[in-house]
């Protein structure tokens, strides 16, 4: 009796991984901009929080909820 092996299905497709890497890059860039002095500047006061919110609240959930494509 031959043992049949199950085909492994990846958790995230190629498109999901791409969006997740973009999200992680956006979050990292947000933290880098947050650490740049002066604290009252445009980068650390306005752009960094926008990048962090976009990364955490938009891109990471989008990467999880996107339909998986056929490729792995």
Backbone bond lengths (Angstrom), bond angles and torsions (degrees), N, CA, C in turn:
res aa  C-N    CA-C-N  psi(-1)  N-CA   C-N-CA  omega(-1)  CA-C   N-CA-C  phi
1 X - - - 1.436 - - 1.533 108.45 -
2 X 1.301 114.99 123.49 1.462 120.33 -177.86 1.528 110.03 -83.50
3 X 1.325 114.41 139.11 1.459 119.99 178.11 1.526 108.22 -88.97
4 X 1.286 114.96 125.53 1.464 120.07 -179.36 1.525 109.73 -90.59
5 X 1.317 115.69 127.43 1.462 120.13 -179.78 1.520 109.57 -90.56
6 X 1.313 114.57 140.51 1.450 119.65 177.58 1.516 109.73 -80.28
7 X 1.296 115.22 142.92 1.461 120.26 176.69 1.519 108.12 -80.27
8 X 1.334 116.27 128.68 1.460 120.49 -179.29 1.521 109.93 -78.22
9 X 1.303 115.40 127.56 1.455 121.88 178.88 1.529 107.37 -101.49
10 X 1.331 118.13 124.54 1.466 119.35 -179.71 1.526 110.80 -67.05
11 X 1.333 115.32 146.87 1.458 119.95 -179.87 1.518 111.62 -68.56
12 X 1.324 116.12 -40.57 1.457 121.24 -178.99 1.519 109.33 -120.72
13 X 1.314 116.03 137.17 1.453 120.67 176.87 1.522 110.80 -81.60
14 X 1.305 115.44 -179.29 1.461 121.36 -178.66 1.531 111.33 -62.03
15 X 1.334 115.88 -42.64 1.470 120.36 -179.23 1.532 110.51 -66.83
16 X 1.333 117.26 -39.81 1.457 120.70 178.69 1.521 111.06 -62.84
17 X 1.324 116.39 -42.73 1.468 120.13 179.59 1.515 111.46 -64.69
18 X 1.320 116.62 -39.07 1.470 120.40 178.82 1.524 111.09 -62.88
19 X 1.331 116.71 -45.51 1.465 120.27 179.52 1.520 110.51 -66.86
20 X 1.330 117.86 -35.98 1.459 120.96 178.15 1.524 111.18 -65.78
21 X 1.335 117.73 -40.89 1.466 120.27 176.80 1.528 111.61 -65.45
22 X 1.322 117.34 -37.37 1.465 120.73 175.73 1.527 109.75 -64.25
23 X 1.330 116.80 -40.69 1.463 120.88 178.73 1.524 111.20 -63.65
24 X 1.321 117.08 -45.33 1.463 120.23 179.71 1.522 111.78 -65.74
25 X 1.323 116.89 -36.04 1.458 120.43 176.58 1.525 111.22 -67.05
26 X 1.324 116.36 -39.95 1.464 121.03 177.91 1.520 110.89 -64.18
27 X 1.318 117.48 -42.02 1.459 121.89 178.64 1.522 110.38 -65.06
28 X 1.325 117.18 -44.67 1.467 120.43 178.90 1.522 110.97 -62.64
29 X 1.317 117.31 -42.32 1.465 121.18 178.02 1.527 110.72 -63.71
30 X 1.324 117.27 -37.75 1.460 121.06 176.67 1.520 111.80 -61.69
31 X 1.329 117.13 -43.51 1.464 119.71 178.42 1.525 111.72 -69.10
32 X 1.317 117.29 -35.36 1.474 119.91 176.61 1.518 110.13 -64.02
33 X 1.344 116.93 -45.68 1.460 120.04 178.37 1.526 111.58 -65.63
34 X 1.313 117.26 -30.55 1.454 121.18 178.92 1.525 111.56 -67.46
35 X 1.311 117.09 -28.89 1.458 120.66 -177.39 1.526 113.67 -88.43
36 X 1.333 117.72 -6.07 1.460 120.58 -178.18 1.527 109.87 -80.28
37 X 1.357 117.23 125.17 1.456 118.64 175.19 1.519 110.02 -76.20
38 X 1.287 122.99 160.57 1.467 127.82 -3.35 1.519 111.12 -76.90
39 X 1.319 115.48 155.67 1.458 121.02 -177.57 1.525 112.31 -68.25
40 X 1.323 117.02 -19.04 1.464 120.01 -179.43 1.522 112.17 -95.10
41 X 1.315 118.94 5.74 1.452 122.29 -177.16 1.516 113.02 -76.89
42 X 1.332 115.02 168.49 1.465 121.21 -178.66 1.522 111.94 -63.35
43 X 1.348 116.95 -42.20 1.468 119.81 -176.25 1.517 111.94 -63.71
44 X 1.321 117.26 -47.93 1.458 119.45 -174.49 1.521 112.91 -83.92
45 X 1.309 118.54 -22.93 1.460 120.10 -176.25 1.527 112.82 -95.74
46 X 1.317 117.91 -31.44 1.459 120.45 -174.27 1.530 112.78 -116.66
47 X 1.322 116.54 -53.83 1.460 119.94 -173.17 1.529 112.80 -71.12
48 X 1.324 118.07 -41.00 1.465 120.60 -178.34 1.530 112.52 -61.18
49 X 1.337 119.93 -48.25 1.465 118.08 177.64 1.524 113.40 -63.09
50 X 1.339 116.94 -35.65 1.468 119.22 177.55 1.524 111.28 -64.21
51 X 1.324 117.11 -41.32 1.468 120.33 178.13 1.527 111.19 -65.49
52 X 1.334 116.42 -40.81 1.459 119.60 -179.86 1.532 111.50 -66.26
53 X 1.315 117.58 -42.82 1.466 120.16 178.38 1.527 110.24 -65.44
54 X 1.335 116.46 -42.21 1.469 119.39 178.68 1.524 110.73 -62.55
55 X 1.323 116.95 -40.52 1.459 120.10 -179.44 1.511 112.78 -68.22
56 X 1.347 115.99 -50.31 1.466 120.09 -175.18 1.527 113.12 -76.39
57 X 1.315 117.67 -40.15 1.471 120.23 -170.64 1.527 114.19 -97.37
58 X 1.326 117.83 -16.80 1.461 120.02 -178.03 1.527 110.99 -116.36
59 X 1.324 117.26 -56.99 1.459 120.16 -170.08 1.528 114.09 -74.96
60 X 1.327 118.44 -40.83 1.473 119.63 179.47 1.535 110.73 -65.65
61 X 1.343 119.51 -47.97 1.471 117.32 175.50 1.530 113.28 -62.32
62 X 1.329 116.54 -34.99 1.458 119.90 177.86 1.522 110.75 -63.49
63 X 1.323 116.69 -40.42 1.468 120.51 179.01 1.531 111.21 -65.01
64 X 1.327 116.53 -33.37 1.452 119.51 -179.81 1.525 111.30 -77.93
65 X 1.330 116.88 -39.78 1.449 120.67 -171.97 1.523 114.55 -88.12
66 X 1.327 117.93 -13.76 1.473 119.81 178.62 1.525 109.87 -61.10
67 X 1.293 115.89 143.37 1.454 119.97 176.33 1.521 110.52 -65.70
68 X 1.286 116.54 138.85 1.455 121.68 -179.14 1.524 109.80 -74.72
69 X 1.333 117.17 135.14 1.453 120.75 176.89 1.522 109.90 -84.57
70 X 1.291 116.86 174.52 1.473 121.16 -174.96 1.513 112.34 -69.31
71 X 1.352 117.71 -32.58 1.465 121.01 -177.75 1.506 111.44 -74.21
72 X 1.354 115.63 161.45 1.454 119.85 -177.62 1.414 112.35 -110.32
